[in-house]
Amino acid sequence: MLKIRFSKTYIIEAGCDEAGRGCLAGPVFAAAVILPEDYRNPGLNDSKKLTARHREVLRRQIETDALAWQVASVSPGEIDKINILRASFLAMHKAILGLSITPSLLLIDGNRFSPFPEIPHHCIIKGDSIYMSIAAASILAKTHRDKFMLDLHKAYPEYGWNQNKGYPTEAHRKAIAASGLTPWHRVSFRMQGQFKLGF
């Protein structure tokens, strides 16, 4: 079972994580979640280790049970301007800023973060497999982004975003080669040599 708290004494902790950082298309999403002090949910885990159905069940539980939660995103155009790493941090900042409760500590999944004004943070590698609040943020970021990409798929069905969610699968790359880029593709990945098929 995941750990409940990072601090030995009670302070308000917000777990933060992002989704969609490695995609060729779509926004990057991030979530911040503050859970109750004595929260227990044995089903919580890193969103990548859960099925889509399980993530949806947990999303509803988290949004009901959390003391506060927020999801935010940064567009492909902004990603191209500031790069994906900074865009991931910006999405997390936006999520934190949108919380209805101000946390005293931020728990960040990963090894880097751009400090948020006046709130200390700890970066935790694979934090979504260690702390409940980060796992909860991982699930919210993933499920909200997946829903966004499913909606986009209706306008651009040839790219298979209902399946690949914008990630660089072979089918997605072939669709780009055949149909070109959409306004939702991240042009900066092309400039960085990320595309090896079609362009």
Residue, then its C-alpha position, 0 to 999 in steps of 0.5 A: m500500500l502506498k504511503i499516506r504522508f511525506s511529513k512526520t507531523y501533519i501539514i497540508e501536502a499536495g501531490c503533483d504529477e503530469a501526463g502527456r509529456g512524451c506525446l507528439a500531439g495534444p496538451v500536457f496536463a498536470a494535476a495537484v491533489i490534497l487528500p485527507e490526513d487519514y485517507r486510505n485507498p488500497g486501489l491507488n497506484d501509478s496511473k500507468k500500472l492501472t487499466a483505463r477502467h480502473r483509472e476512471v473508477l479511481r478518478r471519481q473516488i479521488e474527486t469526491d474524497a479529496l480535500a482539494w484537487q485541480v487539473a490544468s493544461v498547457s497547449p501545444g503552441e505554448i509547449d513549442k514556445i517554452n519546451i516540454l519540460r517548462a510546459s510540464f512545470l507550468a501546468m503543475h503551477k497552474a494546477i497548484l494555483g487553482l487549488s481551493i486550499t493552499p498547501s504547505l508542501l508540494l510532493i512532485d513526481g520526478n527529479r526536477f521542478s521549477p519552485f512554486p512561490e512560497i511553497p517548499h517542494h520535494c521531488i520524488i523519483k517514481g513518487d506516484s508509486i510511493y505516495m498516495s497524493i502523487a498517485a492520485a494526481s497521476i490518475l487525474a492528469k492521465t484521465h483528464r488528458d485521455k478524455f481530451m484526446l478522445d474528444l479531439h479524435k472525433a475531429y481528427p480520426e485518421y490519427g488514432w488518438n482514441q488509441n494512442k492518445g497522441y503518443p508516437t506509435e507507429a500508426h500515429r507516425k504513419a498517419i502524420a506521414a500520410s495526412g500531415l500535421t494538425p494544429w494539435h501537433r507539437v512542432s518542436f518535436r520535429m525540430q528536435g529530430q523526434f520524428k523519424l517517419g514521414f517528416 
